[in-house]
Amino acid sequence: MADSNLSKLSWTEFRPDRRRLGAGAVLTGVGALTAMAGFGVLVYELARAGRSWTGTWEVPPAELASRAFHQAQAAATSATRAGRDTWQSFSEQSSA
């Protein structure tokens, strides 16, 4: 089997410039901090705009959520009753 080119390489000759590696690491860190700061400003502005927008609604969001929850509860109760009544009428018909 032929020797691969990788086995012929001398890895002791691989010597990157440490200054450039350090500079790259520093720039990467600064970029990451800048990105996190930008993300923070973005989230803050979206939250501020959302609160401002919902503040103009006639009905507060908490009340809308409460209404939707109660409607869902009523629908679930009705569905439960309808299912129970249907099951009972089916059981009565099949036993008769």
N, C-alpha and C positions, 0 to 999 in steps of 0.2 A: 504494500500500500504506500502511496506517495506521502511524503511529509507535508503537512499543511504549512502555509506561509506564516501562520500565527506562531507556530513553534519556533520559527527561525528568527522572530523579532527579539530584540534585546530590550526588555522593559526597563532596564537600568538607565537607558538613554532617554526615557520619557521624563522630562523635567520642565513642567510648565513654570512660567514666570510668576512668582509668588506675589509680586506687587499687583499684577493684573488680576490675579485671582482674588486678592483682597479688595481691590477696587470694584470688581464685579459683585462681590458679596455685599459691600457697603451700598452700592447702587441698588442692588436687589432689596436690601432692607429698607432703604429710603423709599423706594417705589412701593413696597408693601405698606409702609406707614401712610404714605400719601393716598393709596387706594382705600385703606381703612378709614381715613379721615373723610375722603369723598363719599364713601358709603354711609358714614354717620350723618353727614350733611343731607344726603339724599333721603334717608329714613326720617330724619327730623322734619324735613320740608313736607314729605308726603303725609306724615302724621298731623302736622300743623294744618295743612290744606284740608285734610279729611275732617278734622274737628271743626274747622271753620265752615265747611260745606254742610255737615250734618247739623250745625248750629242754626242754619237758616230754615230747616225743615219745620213744618207746622207741628208734627208729632215727633217727639224725641225717639231716637233709635231704641232705647230701652223699652219704651212702651210698644213700639212696633214688634220687637222680639217677644214681649210678653203676650201680645195678641196672637201672634203666630203660634206660640207654644200652646196657648189655651185652645186655639182652633185645632191643632194637631191632637191634643188630648181628647177633644170632643169627637173628632173623626175616628180616633182609635177606639173610643168607647162605643160609638155607633157601630163600627165594624165588628167589634167583639159581640155585641148584642145580636146583630144580624147573623153572624156566623153561628152563634149558639142557638138562635131560634130556627135557623135552617137545619142545623144538625138534629135538633129535637123533632122537628116536623118530619124529617127524613126517617128518623128512628121510629116514630109513631106509624108512618105509612108502611115501612118494611115489616113491622111486627104485626100489622093488622091483616 
